[in-house]
């Protein structure tokens, strides 16, 4: 059994969105890295708000589909990391990709969405 329930996953999602908005300023990332992080935050926020789980605002996206969308973002994060000129920017996006993979692998995607 995987330890992350849909409810806990929702908390993680919204916290990750806030982190993706705050981290670039805290890490002194500028320009495209800051914008790209904000775009990922906005996309994750939109998916989270529309997911059928306890913290979703409109339950339009089934929870397992939410997982597939998140997993599909990993290659994009890896590509963004590879395109970064500075090590700090590269490590930031690699860390985001690793975080998404970790949360994905620990989430029970077959759990009752109300759990």
PyMOL commands that set and color helices and strands:
alter all, ss='L'
color gray80, all
select helices_A, chain A and resi 6-26+31-49+63-83+87-106
alter helices_A, ss='H'
color red, helices_A
deselect
rebuild
show_as cartoon
